[in-house]
Amino acid sequence: MRIGDIADSMTRGVEGISASVSEAFFEPVIRLGVTGLSRAGKTVFITSLVANILDRGRMPQLRGAAYGAIAAAYLKPQPDNTIPRFDYETHLSALTGTDPHWPESTRSVSELRLSLKVRQGGLGGILGAVTGPRTLHVDIVDYPGEWLLDLALLDKSYDEWAADAFARMEERSGSEGFRAVLSETDITAELSEPVAQALAGSFTEYLNGAREAGFSDCSPGRFLLPGDLAGSPVLTFAPLPKPDRVPPRSSLYREMERRYEAYKSEVVKPFFRDHFSKIDRQVVLVDALGAIHAGPRAVEDLRRAMTEILGAFRPGRNAWLSSLLVGKRVERILFAATKADHLHHTQHARLTAIMQALMRDARRRADFAGAETAAMAIASLRATVEEERQHQGETLHCVRGRLLSTGRQAALYPGELPEDPAVLLEPARGGADHWLEADYNIMNFAPARLTLKPGDGPPHIRLDKAADFLIGDRLT
């Protein structure tokens, strides 16, 4: 290597260190994690959040926007070169184009950097007043909630996980196919790869069916979103009952146990090491209305899933995770019930109260860990308008929108949520099969056709309030 090349390499190294130090001290970074379970609307949330911060006309409850602290907002290249970029432009075009439609869901980790130029004093302290406007970077990290549920596996042996999986099957329908394959299998016999594949395949079908039925805890998460791991041995396992005798090392049971441990060490741990451990603020999106529509068992499953998810934010729970998160803690966690536009505004407070009650166990864990938590009802993109209709002498508070299936306009009366959340949560905890006093309806609405004024982002419900909780303290 020539001396000139060495000198050039050293110069680039010094410049890189200088840039890193400069960013750390003068351009602070918030890493905002965005996750949610199936159909909670992560892609729409991120797209609308970014669009509404770039054009802040609809963000009066975001303090930095209301007080003029945000001088400018723009997108910049993300710092992580090996993580796919969140395809903001394509998703925004899908939502706001001439034929608006919901964008494709992201199925792996992606990232987007949103940079905010904050006026003097906007970042607080003497530094902002002396040096003038500073840049705050918000690195939005999008990852599937199904993967977050896998953290609970780190505390469980194969036998414990299998017992939990079988217990959940007792509460759900759809496991008949897997049970039929299992009944014909000698789990102590020597490993047969076709048998292992049949068990894993039927177990995956059961998990997908449970998710379609409205259940939330459908781990292992990569069985639903395998990516480039599809067909690999690390995803070719299934729960098996513990045999009466210790099976031989070459048996199907022992191989399933080995692959489960490999899944934890080679899939789960790297995700938390490379992505989750760097999160500063977190929003967990929840399709609470979908769970309520699916019935009491789906609501109870959601409550347990969210409690498991909060375990990921409590470093003391797992020794391996504690060592990874030394000196690092998620500061704020928002639980957001999405699709509030499927309800008339008179019911939004009830949905928020249900969300708060649903998350009570989970929030206790987060509060214990020192994180500030909040729950609210939002709509990342408002797809409906409100109207009132008369029916048998009563006034029904309805919402109207464009049906996803036909494109036609339709009005929905979803039913009245109870003022007391216990009306829903007690039957859910008690294992009831259905709601005794009411039915709760949902429709799948398509995005409304929009005509946006200059300076306005897409219409939403409380997205500005959510953004203020997540990053507003860094803008004043």
CORBELGI-V767993 format. One record per backbone hydrogen bond with DSSP energy under -0.5 kcal/mol. NH is the residue of the N-H (numbers start at 0). CO is the residue of the C=O. E is the energy in kcal/mol with one decimal. If there is no record, write none. Layout:
NH/CO/E, NH/CO/E
//
This chain:
5/1/-2.2, 6/2/-2.8, 7/3/-2.3, 8/4/-2.5, 9/5/-2.6, 10/6/-2.4, 11/7/-2.4, 12/8/-2.1, 13/9/-2.6, 14/10/-2.6, 15/11/-2.4, 16/12/-2.5, 17/13/-2.8, 18/14/-2.6, 19/15/-2.2, 20/16/-2.7, 21/17/-2.6, 22/18/-2.5, 23/19/-2.5, 24/20/-2.1, 25/21/-2.9, 26/21/-0.7, 26/22/-1.4, 29/136/-2.8, 30/28/-0.5, 31/29/-0.8, 31/138/-2.1, 32/30/-0.7, 32/280/-3.1, 33/140/-2.9, 34/282/-2.3, 36/284/-1.1, 39/36/-1.9, 44/40/-2.2, 45/41/-2.6, 46/42/-2.2, 47/43/-2.8, 48/44/-2.6, 49/45/-2.5, 50/46/-2.4, 51/47/-2.4, 52/48/-1.3, 53/49/-2.4, 54/50/-2.1, 55/53/-0.5, 56/454/-2.4, 57/54/-0.5, 58/55/-1.6, 61/58/-1.4, 62/60/-0.8, 64/61/-1.3, 65/61/-2.5, 66/62/-2.5, 67/64/-0.7, 68/63/-1.2, 69/63/-2.0, 70/68/-0.9, 70/116/-2.9, 71/116/-1.2, 73/114/-2.4, 75/112/-1.8, 80/78/-0.9, 82/79/-0.9, 85/110/-2.8, 87/85/-2.4, 90/86/-2.1, 91/87/-2.8, 92/88/-2.0, 93/89/-1.9, 94/90/-1.7, 95/91/-2.1, 96/92/-1.5, 99/96/-0.6, 100/93/-2.9, 109/141/-1.9, 110/83/-1.8, 111/139/-1.8, 112/75/-0.7, 113/111/-0.6, 113/137/-2.8, 114/73/-3.1, 114/112/-0.5, 115/135/-3.0, 116/71/-3.0, 117/115/-0.8, 117/133/-3.3, 118/68/-3.3, 121/118/-2.8, 123/120/-1.1, 127/123/-0.6, 128/124/-0.9, 129/125/-2.2, 130/126/-2.3, 131/127/-1.3, 133/117/-2.0, 134/25/-0.6, 135/115/-3.0, 136/27/-2.6, 136/134/-0.5, 137/113/-3.2, 138/29/-2.5, 138/136/-0.6, 139/111/-3.1, 139/137/-0.8, 140/31/-2.8, 140/138/-0.6, 141/109/-2.6, 141/139/-0.6, 142/33/-2.1, 142/140/-0.5, 144/35/-1.9, 146/143/-0.8, 147/143/-1.0, 148/144/-1.6, 149/146/-1.0, 150/147/-1.7, 151/148/-1.2, 152/149/-1.6, 153/149/-0.6, 153/150/-1.6, 154/151/-1.1, 155/152/-1.7, 160/156/-2.6, 161/157/-2.7, 162/158/-2.2, 163/159/-2.1, 164/160/-2.5, 165/161/-2.4, 166/162/-2.0, 167/163/-2.1, 168/164/-1.7, 169/165/-1.3, 170/166/-0.6, 170/167/-1.1, 171/167/-0.6, 171/168/-0.9, 178/174/-2.5, 179/175/-2.3, 180/176/-1.9, 181/177/-2.5, 182/178/-2.3, 183/179/-0.8, 183/180/-0.7, 184/181/-1.7, 186/184/-0.9, 188/185/-1.3, 190/249/-2.7, 195/191/-2.4, 196/192/-2.7, 197/193/-2.1, 198/194/-2.3, 199/195/-2.6, 200/196/-2.7, 201/197/-2.3, 202/198/-2.3, 203/199/-2.3, 204/200/-2.1, 205/201/-1.8, 206/202/-2.2, 207/203/-2.5, 208/204/-2.2, 209/205/-2.4, 210/206/-2.2, 211/207/-2.3, 212/208/-1.7, 213/210/-1.5, 214/209/-2.4, 217/215/-1.3, 220/145/-0.5, 222/219/-1.4, 223/220/-1.2, 224/220/-1.5, 228/225/-2.1, 229/226/-1.3, 231/228/-2.4, 234/231/-1.8, 235/232/-1.8, 236/234/-0.7, 250/247/-1.9, 251/188/-2.6, 252/186/-2.4, 254/250/-1.9, 255/251/-2.4, 256/252/-2.2, 257/253/-2.2, 258/254/-2.5, 259/255/-2.1, 260/256/-2.0, 261/257/-2.0, 262/258/-2.4, 263/259/-1.8, 264/260/-2.2, 265/261/-3.1, 266/262/-1.6, 267/262/-2.1, 268/263/-2.4, 270/266/-1.2, 271/267/-1.9, 272/268/-2.6, 273/269/-2.8, 274/270/-2.2, 275/270/-1.4, 276/271/-2.4, 277/274/-1.5, 278/275/-1.8, 279/30/-2.6, 280/30/-2.0, 281/331/-2.4, 282/32/-2.5, 283/333/-3.4, 284/34/-2.9, 284/282/-0.6, 285/335/-2.7, 287/285/-1.6, 290/286/-1.7, 291/287/-2.6, 292/288/-2.5, 293/289/-1.7, 294/290/-1.2, 298/294/-1.7, 299/295/-2.4, 300/296/-2.2, 301/297/-2.1, 302/298/-2.3, 303/299/-2.3, 304/300/-2.3, 305/301/-2.6, 306/302/-1.7, 307/303/-2.2, 308/304/-2.4, 309/305/-2.0, 310/306/-0.8, 310/307/-0.7, 311/307/-0.5, 311/308/-1.8, 312/309/-1.6, 313/310/-1.3, 314/312/-0.6, 316/313/-2.2, 317/314/-0.8, 321/317/-2.9, 322/318/-2.0, 323/319/-1.3, 324/320/-2.1, 325/322/-0.7, 327/324/-2.6, 330/279/-3.0, 331/279/-0.8, 332/371/-2.6, 333/281/-2.6, 334/373/-2.9, 335/283/-2.3, 335/333/-0.6, 336/334/-0.6, 336/375/-2.6, 337/285/-2.1, 337/335/-0.7, 339/377/-2.4, 341/338/-2.0, 342/339/-1.8, 346/343/-2.5, 347/344/-1.2, 350/346/-2.1, 351/347/-2.3, 352/348/-2.2, 353/349/-2.4, 354/350/-2.3, 355/351/-2.6, 356/352/-2.3, 357/353/-2.9, 358/354/-1.8, 359/356/-1.3, 362/358/-3.4, 363/359/-1.9, 364/360/-1.3, 365/361/-1.8, 366/362/-3.2, 367/363/-2.2, 368/364/-1.4, 369/366/-1.4, 370/365/-2.0, 371/330/-2.8, 373/332/-1.6, 375/334/-1.9, 377/336/-2.8, 378/460/-2.0, 381/458/-2.1, 382/380/-0.5, 384/399/-2.2, 386/397/-2.1, 388/395/-2.1, 390/393/-2.9, 393/390/-1.8, 395/388/-3.6, 395/393/-0.6, 397/386/-2.9, 397/395/-0.8, 398/411/-2.1, 399/384/-3.0, 400/409/-2.2, 401/382/-0.5, 401/445/-0.5, 402/400/-0.6, 402/407/-3.3, 403/443/-3.1, 406/402/-2.0, 409/400/-2.4, 411/398/-3.3, 413/411/-0.6, 416/414/-0.6, 420/418/-0.7, 422/419/-1.9, 423/420/-1.7, 424/420/-2.4, 425/421/-2.3, 427/423/-1.5, 428/424/-2.7, 429/425/-2.0, 430/427/-1.2, 431/426/-2.5, 440/413/-1.8, 440/438/-0.5, 444/442/-0.9, 445/401/-3.8, 455/452/-2.3, 456/54/-0.5, 460/378/-2.6, 465/461/-2.1, 466/462/-2.5, 467/463/-2.1, 468/464/-1.9, 469/465/-2.0, 470/466/-2.8, 471/466/-0.7, 471/467/-1.4, 473/470/-1.8, 474/471/-1.7
//
